[in-house]
Amino acid sequence: MPTIRVDGPPIKNLDRKRRMVKLFAESAAEAYGMDKGHIVVLIRENAPENVGIGGELLVDRKQK
């Protein structure tokens, strides 16, 4: 089973999260030529205080 892993900021709106999972699954199913029921989508949500870019936490970059 193909697995899609998505890392990003939290998505608070459950309908948006459902739509994202559906779109990823449909796109991958089309690319692989298989039923979308075989596509696994894993979402890992990362808070800004847990992500750093260029040696700086995102939470600190937003405050500038």
N, C-alpha and C positions, 0 to 999 in steps of 0.2 A: 504494500500500500504506500503510495507516495505521501510524504508528510511535508507540510508547509509550516515553517516556524516564523512567527511575526514577533519582533521585539519593538516596543515603542511606548509612548506615553499612555497612561490609562485612558480608556474610552468609557465615559460614564453613562452614555446613552446606550442602553441595551439593544435598541432597534438598530442603531448604527453598527454595533458590533455584530449583530446577526447578519446584516447586509454585507459587511466586509467578509465574513466567513463564507457566506453564500457565493459571493463574487469570486473569491479565491478558489473555492471548490469547483465552481463551474468552469473557470478559465483553465485550471489544471486538468480537469476531466476532458475538456476539448483538446488540449495539447497532447495528452496521453492517449486519447481515443478510448476512454473507459468511462464507466458510470461514476457519477460524482459521489456515490455512496462508498467508494473505495478511497476517497481523498480525506486525509486527516489534516486538520488545521489546528495548530497550537498557538495560543496567544500568551505572550509573557509581557505583562505590563510593568514598566519601570518608572518609578517616581523620580522627579527631577533631582532629588537629593541622592539618588543612587546611580546617576549617569554623569560621567565627566568627559569633556571634550577639550583638548589642548591643555590638560592639566588643571582644568577648572570645572567645578560642579555646575550643572545646568541651573540649579536653583540660585547659584550666585550670579550667573550670567544674566538671568532675568531681572535681577535687582539693579543692574547698571543702567 
